[in-house]
């Protein structure tokens, strides 16, 4: 791979190769410092961004950051690249691409048509020379709609994953959290449980429990147990009522291997879920989670900066037409995103890159207890992402996941941002909330006082 250089005044700055240039141009984050790829100074970072801005987009098709012969994700990116969609931007540099994205002529329809021609590396590159407001404005123009029993991603709507985790998978505790979330209007993206006991029988128990609740109360949503894809496949084989298949994914073959997956197993899982035909308004059956730092923590980053590795994971997700994708943006810890400022920047980058590539992107707006961040930082990121058209966020009792032991967004946080920005739930779920008298039918969609009649029997059972 050739060396890249940029001259500023009398000084010529050298970058060893394209991945070195990309890494040095990345806004500061602790993971890149840990990996030894970050810029040595703010001056070097700015020079790298100037050099990157002058680079033709075509360079990313000619110079793979991870070798084609060594990595099935690189092969996926190159082999699936749509040259016809790329034609509209093929003459642009990275800097020109930024200007093109921000221009008024580039609408949602134009972005959707161009998405198959944009590689993850192109998306990552342009994000590195954009301010936060640029990331928000362009992401807002990207509209990605998916469906299963509810329709996610429509204009003017924000969905939530109702996350009723319990440290012992206690059915009563999970049911109480589900009821709590529903009474705040949460759950239209998915009922998604991280199991404390992660084996096939427990997956079947949890899937069956949620399927019964959804069926009994005719809730237009879908359920998912966030277990390994092989467990979900085994559950399907045993006749479990699986709606969505979950898997954490990363941006290199080596990192995915550390998760125990490859593209073939994801394809098998999608086919198995589609065969159940459980959707009513759509057939998007996959749910993926990502997060900056996963490739580095697996020692599978090939010297590529963590944000570019993250963007490459979106090529994996795009392949399988998911209902939901979200970055768990602060979950790995301060070794990768040190403080609130880095977490906010990473969340906006991830959302922008995924939407630009055509993904139905959400975000787990979160941080670990040993990070230099607090709930005010999360309020800021939640508000910025909602303004940027984020498809969904998490809803957890009291913002505190008592099973995974991290801080995220609560049911009332989602209600807050819907109220402030005038956002509504998925249309099918909104109609159900009004039918069950959880939400009023007035334009403000106020919460009704008291317990909706439909849940009276359920509450007596819990008591």
PyMOL commands that set and color helices and strands:
alter all, ss='L'
color gray80, all
select helices_A, chain A and resi 18-24+30-35+42-53+59-62+68-70+72-79+83-86+94-102+108-117+120-128+132-141+171-183+200-216+229-237+253-258+263-276+294-297+306-319+340-356+375-387+397-399+411-421+427-435+453-462
alter helices_A, ss='H'
color red, helices_A
select strands_A, chain A and resi 4-8+11-15+146-147+151-152+159-162+190-193+223-225+245-248+286-290+324-328+361-364+392-395+400-401+406-407
alter strands_A, ss='S'
color yellow, strands_A
deselect
rebuild
show_as cartoon
